[in-house]
Amino acid sequence: MKLNMAEEEDYMSDSFINVQEDIRPGVPMLRQIREARRKEEKQQEANLKNRQKSVKEEERERRDTGLKNALGCENKGFALLQKMGYKSGQALGKSGDGIVEPIPINVKTGKSGIGHESLLKRKAEERLENYRRKIHMTTQNEEKAAEQFRMRLKSKQDELRLEGDLRRSQRACQQLDAQKNIQVPREAWYWIRPEEETEEEEEEEQDEDEYTSEDLSVLEKLQILTGYLREEHLYCIWCGTAYEDKEDLSSNCPGPTSADHD
């Protein structure tokens, strides 16, 4: 009894008092989490081992095992091939140019009918073709819109250029008419109208004219006015030169239009 008491350590001894406990914060919780995870993993492994396989899984495993193994003599078809001189690993055919491996099988495990996969493939191709057609039409519309914008911009630029040429021709006409002491322009729009002219005077001039200037486009006005400058003053607005006579004008001026001077 005394020996047993000596072998047992006293709870007041140094071996109990000097034990250093790990009192870091969170350590007990981490240990519990790790232990719970280990138990969960062991339980999952045990469940996988004890779980009964379904019929489909067993069929798939047997099929995969059978496909991996080569045919043996117990197979009737293989035995017939051997009687006809076939050897394992040899290509089929009289000349030995046939296949070596058997034709692979495609096992259908789904519930869809025969031809369903080809139908899905065809529908996917149709969707892809529709998407490509839509992208193509969108691209064409964008290109068409861009071309229309460029045409409108060019038309606007041409219109502004014609208006500038017309104003330049009107100023030249007014100066040349003034040099010949012409007090009134042949047409009211031949000169640049002063801003202080009243609306009543404009209405009176419009009544006197056979046609109003609004009936003519900017291009028509420019053609008429440049023709007047060439006939009356021997002046070409594009050359910026007043010629001595008609012969000098016809021989030295490229033509009556802006395109002739490009």
trRosetta pair geometry for C-beta under 8 A, 3 or more apart (Angstrom, degrees):
i j d omega theta_ij theta_ji phi_ij phi_ji
1 4 5.8 -52 -151 35 31 109
1 5 6.5 30 150 -17 63 106
2 5 5.6 -54 -149 37 35 112
2 6 6.3 36 152 -23 67 104
3 6 5.6 -53 -149 33 33 110
3 7 6.5 31 154 -20 66 103
4 7 5.8 -52 -146 33 33 109
4 8 6.5 26 157 -12 65 105
5 8 6.0 -59 -149 40 32 105
9 13 5.3 -100 -178 36 94 145
9 15 5.4 -55 -167 60 150 138
9 16 6.9 157 132 -35 121 102
10 13 4.3 115 64 -33 89 98
10 16 7.6 -110 102 5 57 128
11 16 5.3 43 -162 -34 49 175
12 16 7.0 -46 -75 58 6 130
12 17 7.3 26 -171 -47 42 112
13 16 5.7 95 63 13 70 95
13 17 7.1 -147 104 -1 35 96
14 17 5.5 -64 -134 46 37 105
14 18 5.1 17 175 -7 78 118
15 18 6.9 -46 -115 43 16 97
15 19 7.2 38 160 -48 49 96
16 19 6.2 -39 -160 -4 31 115
22 27 5.6 -95 132 118 113 166
23 27 7.9 172 179 32 10 130
24 27 4.5 85 73 -32 95 124
26 29 5.3 -61 -158 43 56 114
26 30 5.9 57 148 -25 83 103
27 30 5.8 -55 -147 35 32 111
27 31 6.4 33 156 -20 65 105
28 31 5.7 -56 -150 35 33 113
28 32 6.5 33 154 -19 66 105
29 32 5.7 -55 -151 35 33 111
29 33 6.4 33 152 -20 66 104
30 33 5.6 -53 -147 35 34 111
30 34 6.3 32 156 -17 67 105
31 34 5.9 -54 -146 37 31 109
31 35 6.2 30 155 -18 64 109
32 35 5.7 -57 -147 39 30 112
32 36 6.3 31 155 -21 65 107
33 36 5.7 -55 -148 36 30 111
33 37 6.4 30 153 -19 64 105
34 37 5.7 -54 -149 35 32 111
34 38 6.4 32 153 -19 65 104
35 38 5.8 -51 -148 34 32 111
35 39 6.5 31 154 -17 64 106
36 39 5.8 -55 -149 38 32 111
36 40 6.3 33 152 -21 65 107
37 40 5.6 -55 -147 36 32 111
37 41 6.3 32 156 -18 66 104
38 41 5.9 -54 -147 36 30 109
38 42 6.4 30 155 -16 64 107
39 42 5.8 -56 -148 38 31 111
39 43 6.3 32 153 -21 64 107
40 43 5.6 -55 -148 36 31 113
40 44 6.4 32 153 -20 65 104
41 44 5.7 -52 -148 35 33 111
41 45 6.4 33 154 -17 65 104
42 45 5.7 -53 -149 36 33 111
42 46 6.3 32 153 -18 65 106
43 46 5.7 -54 -148 37 32 111
43 47 6.3 34 152 -22 65 105
44 47 5.6 -53 -147 34 32 113
44 48 6.4 33 154 -20 65 104
45 48 5.8 -54 -150 34 32 111
45 49 6.5 28 154 -16 65 106
46 49 5.8 -56 -149 37 33 109
46 50 6.1 13 160 -4 68 114
47 50 6.1 -66 -139 48 27 99
47 51 5.8 43 158 -47 66 104
48 51 5.7 -40 -138 11 27 118
53 57 4.4 -119 -175 89 103 127
53 58 5.2 124 114 -55 123 87
53 61 7.6 -15 176 -3 159 138
54 57 4.7 95 55 7 78 103
54 58 7.1 -146 94 -3 41 87
55 58 5.8 -57 -149 39 32 109
55 59 6.2 32 153 -19 66 107
56 59 5.7 -54 -146 37 31 111
56 60 6.2 31 155 -20 65 106
56 109 7.4 85 -155 -150 122 116
57 60 5.7 -53 -146 36 31 111
57 61 6.4 29 155 -18 65 105
58 61 5.8 -54 -146 37 31 109
58 62 6.3 28 157 -15 65 107
59 62 5.9 -57 -146 40 30 108
59 63 6.1 29 155 -20 65 109
60 63 5.7 -55 -144 38 29 111
60 64 6.2 29 157 -17 65 107
61 64 5.9 -54 -144 38 29 109
61 65 6.2 29 156 -18 64 108
62 65 5.7 -56 -147 38 30 112
62 66 6.2 29 155 -19 65 108
63 66 5.8 -57 -147 38 30 110
63 67 6.3 25 157 -17 66 108
63 107 6.9 50 165 -74 160 156
64 67 5.9 -57 -144 38 30 108
64 68 6.3 30 157 -22 64 107
65 68 5.9 -57 -150 33 29 111
65 69 6.7 17 158 -12 64 109
66 69 6.1 -64 -149 39 31 103
67 105 7.6 -124 -103 34 127 109
69 72 8.0 -30 152 -28 109 99
70 88 7.0 65 164 -152 143 122
71 75 4.5 -50 -168 19 105 156
71 77 7.5 -56 -169 77 153 96
71 78 4.2 179 135 -64 126 145
72 75 6.0 124 62 -2 52 94
72 78 6.8 133 87 86 19 156
73 78 6.7 -124 -107 105 29 114
73 79 5.7 75 -165 -87 63 92
73 82 7.1 -22 -116 3 84 160
74 79 7.8 -54 165 -48 2 117
75 78 4.0 62 82 16 111 112
75 79 6.5 178 87 -16 55 84
76 79 5.6 -55 -146 35 31 113
76 80 6.5 32 155 -20 64 102
77 80 5.8 -53 -152 33 32 110
77 81 6.6 33 151 -18 64 104
78 81 5.6 -51 -151 34 36 114
78 82 6.5 37 151 -20 66 103
79 82 5.7 -53 -150 34 34 112
79 83 6.6 36 151 -21 64 102
80 83 5.7 -51 -151 32 35 112
80 84 6.7 24 153 -11 65 106
81 84 5.8 -64 -153 41 34 104
81 86 3.8 -31 158 37 94 147
82 85 7.8 148 -172 9 31 7
82 86 5.6 -84 -81 65 38 84
82 87 7.6 79 -120 -88 76 40
86 90 6.0 -164 -162 66 69 125
86 92 7.7 -6 -119 -106 122 67
87 90 4.5 82 64 -17 80 129
89 100 6.9 5 -167 -162 45 110
90 96 6.7 -75 -180 -129 93 102
90 100 7.5 -155 117 -125 17 84
91 96 4.8 95 69 -173 106 66
91 97 6.4 42 129 -89 142 4
91 98 5.0 158 164 62 90 65
91 99 6.7 173 -148 89 84 14
91 100 5.0 -56 -92 -75 73 77
92 96 7.9 153 83 -128 16 38
92 98 3.2 -62 76 88 82 143
92 99 5.8 7 24 50 113 63
92 100 7.7 -165 -5 -82 76 32
93 96 5.8 -155 79 -53 95 12
93 97 5.3 -61 84 49 156 61
93 98 3.6 154 -21 -24 108 107
99 102 7.6 109 122 -104 127 16
99 103 7.2 62 108 -63 169 72
101 104 7.9 11 132 -51 115 81
110 116 7.9 -113 101 76 133 140
112 116 3.7 -100 156 60 125 168
112 117 7.3 127 97 -44 139 70
113 116 5.4 119 61 -39 62 110
115 118 5.3 -54 -158 42 59 113
115 119 6.1 66 143 -27 78 101
116 119 5.5 -53 -151 34 35 115
116 120 6.5 35 152 -18 67 102
117 120 5.7 -51 -149 36 34 111
117 121 6.3 36 151 -20 65 104
118 121 5.4 -51 -146 36 35 114
118 122 6.3 37 153 -21 66 103
119 122 5.7 -53 -148 35 30 110
119 123 6.4 29 154 -17 64 105
120 123 5.7 -54 -147 38 32 110
120 124 6.3 34 153 -20 65 105
121 124 5.7 -54 -149 35 31 112
121 125 6.4 31 152 -18 64 104
122 125 5.7 -53 -149 36 33 111
122 126 6.4 35 151 -20 65 104
123 126 5.5 -51 -147 35 34 113
123 127 6.4 36 153 -19 66 102
124 127 5.7 -51 -148 35 33 111
124 128 6.4 33 152 -18 64 105
125 128 5.6 -54 -148 38 33 113
125 129 6.2 33 153 -19 66 105
126 129 5.6 -53 -145 37 32 110
126 130 6.3 33 154 -18 65 105
127 130 5.7 -53 -147 37 31 111
127 131 6.3 33 153 -21 64 105
128 131 5.6 -53 -148 35 31 113
128 132 6.4 30 153 -17 65 104
129 132 5.7 -53 -147 37 32 110
129 133 6.3 33 153 -19 65 105
130 133 5.6 -53 -145 37 32 112
130 134 6.2 34 154 -21 65 105
131 134 5.7 -53 -148 35 31 112
131 135 6.4 31 153 -18 64 104
132 135 5.7 -53 -148 37 33 111
132 136 6.3 34 152 -21 65 105
133 136 5.6 -53 -147 36 32 113
133 137 6.3 30 154 -17 66 104
134 137 5.8 -54 -146 37 31 108
134 138 6.3 32 153 -19 64 107
135 138 5.7 -55 -148 37 30 113
135 139 6.3 32 153 -20 65 105
136 139 5.7 -54 -149 36 30 111
136 140 6.4 30 153 -18 64 106
137 140 5.6 -53 -147 37 33 112
137 141 6.3 33 154 -19 66 105
138 141 5.8 -54 -147 36 31 110
138 142 6.4 30 154 -18 64 105
139 142 5.8 -55 -148 37 31 110
139 143 6.3 29 154 -17 65 107
140 143 5.7 -56 -147 39 31 109
140 144 6.1 32 154 -20 66 107
141 144 5.6 -53 -144 37 31 112
141 145 6.2 32 155 -19 65 105
142 145 5.8 -53 -146 37 30 110
142 146 6.3 31 154 -19 64 106
143 146 5.6 -53 -147 37 31 112
143 147 6.3 32 153 -19 65 105
144 147 5.7 -54 -148 36 31 110
144 148 6.3 31 153 -17 65 105
145 148 5.7 -53 -147 38 32 111
145 149 6.3 35 153 -21 64 105
146 149 5.6 -53 -149 35 32 114
146 150 6.5 33 152 -18 64 103
147 150 5.7 -52 -149 36 33 111
147 151 6.4 34 152 -19 65 104
148 151 5.6 -52 -146 36 33 112
148 152 6.3 33 154 -18 66 104
149 152 5.8 -52 -146 37 31 109
149 153 6.2 32 154 -19 64 107
150 153 5.6 -55 -146 38 31 112
150 154 6.2 31 155 -19 66 106
151 154 5.7 -53 -145 38 30 110
151 155 6.2 32 154 -20 64 106
152 155 5.6 -53 -145 37 31 112
152 156 6.3 31 154 -19 65 105
153 156 5.7 -54 -148 36 30 110
153 157 6.3 30 153 -18 64 106
154 157 5.6 -54 -147 38 32 111
154 158 6.2 33 153 -19 66 105
155 158 5.7 -53 -146 37 30 111
155 159 6.3 33 153 -21 64 105
156 159 5.6 -52 -147 35 32 112
156 160 6.4 31 154 -17 65 104
157 160 5.8 -54 -148 37 32 109
157 161 6.3 33 152 -20 65 106
158 161 5.6 -54 -147 36 32 112
158 162 6.4 33 154 -19 66 104
159 162 5.8 -52 -148 35 31 110
159 163 6.5 31 153 -18 64 105
159 218 6.8 104 -153 45 73 152
160 163 5.7 -52 -147 36 33 112
160 164 6.4 34 153 -19 64 104
161 164 5.7 -54 -150 36 32 112
161 165 6.4 31 152 -17 65 104
162 165 5.6 -54 -147 38 34 110
162 166 6.3 36 153 -22 66 104
162 218 4.7 106 126 126 122 123
162 219 5.7 -53 -149 -76 147 69
162 222 5.9 -111 -166 -29 90 151
163 166 5.6 -51 -147 35 32 113
163 167 6.5 31 155 -17 64 103
163 218 5.7 -57 -76 -146 68 146
164 167 5.9 -53 -148 36 32 108
164 168 6.4 31 153 -18 64 107
165 168 5.6 -55 -147 39 33 112
165 169 6.2 34 153 -20 66 106
165 222 5.7 44 106 -132 111 133
165 237 6.9 104 -169 132 89 139
165 258 6.9 -73 -112 -67 157 134
166 169 5.6 -54 -147 37 31 111
166 170 6.3 34 153 -21 65 104
166 218 5.7 -106 -36 -165 149 89
166 221 5.7 41 -130 103 128 115
166 222 4.9 -95 -83 -80 87 92
166 225 6.9 102 -141 38 73 149
167 170 5.5 -51 -146 34 33 113
167 171 6.5 33 155 -18 65 102
167 192 6.6 50 -147 -88 78 120
168 171 5.9 -52 -150 35 31 109
168 172 6.4 30 152 -16 64 107
168 237 6.3 120 114 -166 106 119
169 172 5.7 -56 -146 40 32 111
169 173 6.1 35 154 -22 66 107
169 222 6.3 140 10 -136 156 71
169 225 4.6 105 140 120 134 129
169 226 5.9 -78 -125 -69 140 74
169 229 6.6 -120 -156 -30 94 143
169 237 5.0 -38 -94 -96 86 155
170 173 5.6 -52 -143 36 30 112
170 174 6.3 31 157 -20 63 105
170 189 7.5 -78 -108 160 123 62
170 190 6.5 159 -127 159 78 36
170 191 5.8 118 -174 -147 93 22
170 192 4.7 110 130 -48 128 79
170 225 6.9 -46 -71 -158 63 156
171 174 5.8 -54 -148 35 30 110
171 175 6.4 27 155 -15 64 107
171 192 6.1 9 -72 -13 70 126
172 175 5.9 -58 -148 39 31 109
172 176 6.1 23 158 -13 67 111
172 229 6.4 29 113 -119 119 141
172 235 6.5 -169 161 137 125 144
172 237 6.0 -176 33 -105 161 94
173 176 6.0 -59 -141 43 28 105
173 177 6.0 28 160 -18 65 110
173 185 7.1 60 137 -128 118 115
173 190 5.1 -115 134 168 150 91
173 191 6.4 -132 97 -82 106 62
173 225 6.2 -83 -52 -167 145 105
173 228 6.9 35 -118 99 124 120
173 229 6.0 -103 -86 -80 87 101
173 233 7.9 -169 -119 0 58 145
174 177 5.9 -54 -141 39 26 110
174 178 6.3 29 156 -22 61 107
174 185 7.4 -47 -95 -80 73 118
174 190 7.6 149 -64 125 72 81
174 191 4.3 91 -85 -128 107 98
174 192 6.5 -66 -30 20 147 81
175 178 5.7 -55 -149 34 29 112
175 179 6.7 32 152 -22 63 102
176 179 5.6 -47 -150 30 36 114
176 180 6.8 19 154 -3 64 105
176 229 7.0 106 42 -133 159 88
176 232 7.7 124 127 107 128 105
176 233 4.4 6 172 -116 147 156
176 235 6.1 -117 -85 -13 156 156
176 242 7.5 161 -110 -98 122 131
177 180 6.0 -67 -153 48 34 100
177 182 3.8 -78 -173 63 91 122
177 185 6.4 -59 -105 -100 176 71
177 190 7.7 85 -38 128 149 126
177 191 7.4 -83 39 -75 145 113
178 181 7.4 35 -172 -83 36 26
178 182 7.0 -86 -66 51 28 73
180 233 7.8 -131 -25 -97 133 96
182 185 7.3 81 135 -92 117 41
185 188 6.4 128 73 -109 117 21
185 189 7.9 -142 114 55 147 25
185 190 3.8 -174 -179 61 130 117
185 191 4.6 -152 -53 -12 144 104
186 190 5.6 77 48 -33 79 156
186 228 6.8 -154 40 -142 147 144
187 190 4.7 117 61 -31 78 99
187 209 7.0 65 -144 -122 82 121
187 213 7.3 123 159 -82 118 101
187 224 7.9 16 17 131 154 134
188 191 7.6 -77 179 41 38 84
188 193 7.3 22 164 -77 91 112
188 205 4.8 96 -90 161 148 134
188 206 7.7 -73 26 -70 160 56
188 209 6.4 -83 0 -63 115 131
188 213 6.7 -110 74 -37 98 123
189 193 7.8 -46 -112 -35 52 105
189 213 4.0 102 -40 -103 146 146
189 221 6.4 -69 124 -140 134 127
190 225 6.2 160 -128 -117 72 102
190 228 7.0 -65 -128 90 121 163
193 197 5.5 -70 174 19 106 146
193 202 7.7 44 -157 -96 156 104
194 197 5.3 119 72 -29 80 94
197 201 5.4 -105 -174 74 94 131
197 202 6.3 103 133 -53 116 92
198 201 5.0 98 61 6 81 99
198 202 7.2 -142 101 -4 47 87
199 202 5.5 -53 -151 35 39 115
199 203 6.4 40 152 -21 69 103
200 203 5.8 -54 -151 34 33 110
200 204 6.5 33 152 -19 65 104
201 204 5.7 -52 -148 35 35 112
201 205 6.4 32 155 -17 66 105
202 205 5.9 -57 -150 38 31 108
202 206 6.3 31 153 -20 65 107
203 206 5.7 -54 -148 36 32 112
203 207 6.6 34 153 -21 64 103
204 207 5.8 -53 -152 32 33 111
204 208 6.6 29 152 -17 65 106
205 208 5.7 -55 -149 37 35 111
205 209 6.5 37 154 -24 67 104
206 209 5.8 -50 -146 30 34 112
206 212 5.1 15 -147 -104 101 104
209 212 6.1 116 86 -87 134 45
209 213 7.8 -29 154 -34 171 71
211 215 4.8 -69 169 40 114 150
211 216 7.6 101 120 -34 122 95
212 215 5.4 116 67 -11 72 96
213 216 5.9 -61 -165 38 52 105
213 221 6.9 44 -161 -97 97 127
216 220 4.3 -128 -167 90 96 124
216 221 5.1 118 124 -57 127 84
216 224 7.4 -42 -157 1 154 139
217 220 4.7 96 52 7 77 101
217 221 7.0 -139 94 -4 41 87
218 221 5.8 -54 -149 37 31 112
218 222 6.3 32 153 -21 65 107
219 222 5.7 -55 -148 36 31 112
219 223 6.4 31 154 -19 65 105
220 223 5.8 -54 -147 36 32 110
220 224 6.3 29 156 -17 66 106
221 224 5.9 -58 -147 38 30 108
221 225 6.0 21 159 -14 67 113
222 225 6.0 -58 -139 41 27 106
222 226 6.1 23 163 -14 65 110
223 226 6.2 -55 -139 40 25 104
223 227 6.3 27 157 -20 60 110
223 256 8.0 66 -145 139 74 115
223 257 7.9 -10 -108 -98 88 90
224 227 5.8 -62 -154 37 27 113
224 228 6.5 29 150 -21 64 106
225 228 5.5 -50 -149 33 35 114
225 229 6.5 35 152 -19 65 103
226 229 5.6 -49 -147 35 36 113
226 230 6.4 35 154 -18 65 105
226 236 7.7 39 -165 -143 99 54
226 237 5.5 -92 -115 12 99 122
226 238 8.0 35 -142 -20 134 92
226 256 6.2 133 126 -177 119 87
226 257 7.9 116 102 -94 158 43
227 230 5.9 -57 -148 37 31 109
227 231 6.2 19 158 -10 67 111
227 256 6.7 33 -86 -164 71 136
228 231 6.0 -62 -141 44 28 103
228 232 5.5 0 173 4 69 119
229 232 6.6 -59 -119 50 20 92
229 233 5.3 -42 -161 47 60 111
229 235 4.5 -74 169 73 101 98
229 236 7.4 145 115 -88 116 23
229 237 6.2 73 81 -41 162 95
230 233 7.6 -36 -69 59 9 68
230 234 6.7 35 -162 -121 44 28
230 235 6.7 -119 -83 60 42 47
230 236 6.4 44 -93 -82 94 67
230 249 6.6 132 -159 -178 90 146
230 253 8.0 -162 -125 101 115 171
230 256 6.3 -60 -36 -116 162 101
233 242 6.3 -66 152 -129 94 107
234 242 5.9 82 94 -169 85 70
234 243 4.5 -109 159 62 109 83
234 244 7.2 -88 139 70 155 12
234 245 6.8 -86 -118 -131 153 11
234 246 6.7 -118 -108 -75 109 53
234 248 7.6 49 -176 72 129 103
234 249 5.2 -131 -156 -60 88 132
235 241 7.3 -171 -143 97 63 37
235 242 4.6 -27 -95 -100 88 77
235 243 7.5 -174 -84 11 35 72
236 239 4.0 48 89 26 122 106
236 240 7.3 -44 91 -1 77 24
236 241 6.0 6 48 55 97 76
236 243 7.3 47 -8 -20 100 108
236 249 7.0 153 -40 -147 109 96
236 253 4.8 167 -59 -127 156 133
236 256 7.8 -128 -125 -117 97 49
237 240 7.2 26 -173 -74 31 51
238 253 8.0 108 67 -159 103 101
238 254 7.8 -76 102 51 134 103
238 257 7.7 51 -41 123 151 21
238 258 5.7 178 -100 -106 128 58
238 260 7.4 117 88 71 167 91
238 261 4.2 -163 160 -26 134 158
239 252 7.9 81 -131 126 161 93
239 253 5.6 -100 -29 -118 144 91
239 254 7.9 154 -67 15 107 85
239 261 7.1 -151 -63 -111 66 133
241 252 7.9 -69 96 119 147 124
241 253 7.8 -160 67 -86 113 98
243 246 7.8 107 103 -92 127 18
243 248 4.2 179 -180 104 112 107
243 249 4.1 175 58 -71 158 76
243 252 6.6 162 -110 58 126 122
243 253 6.9 -90 -46 -36 141 114
244 248 4.7 71 46 12 87 159
245 248 5.1 99 52 9 67 101
245 249 7.1 -124 104 -5 37 91
246 249 5.4 -53 -146 36 36 115
246 250 6.1 30 158 -15 69 106
247 250 6.0 -55 -142 39 29 105
247 251 6.1 17 162 -10 64 115
248 251 6.2 -64 -140 44 25 103
248 252 5.8 -10 173 11 65 121
249 252 6.8 -76 -131 50 16 88
249 253 5.2 -9 -175 4 62 127
250 253 6.9 -44 -99 44 16 95
253 256 7.9 58 135 -69 126 50
254 260 4.4 171 121 150 103 99
254 261 5.4 152 55 -86 134 59
255 259 7.7 -37 84 80 135 70
255 260 2.8 -123 53 -143 121 168
255 261 7.1 -141 51 -42 84 70
256 260 6.9 75 39 14 36 149
257 260 5.0 109 62 -3 76 101
257 261 7.7 -154 100 0 50 87
258 261 5.9 -66 -160 39 41 106
258 262 7.2 59 145 -44 69 90
259 262 5.7 -30 -155 -3 44 117
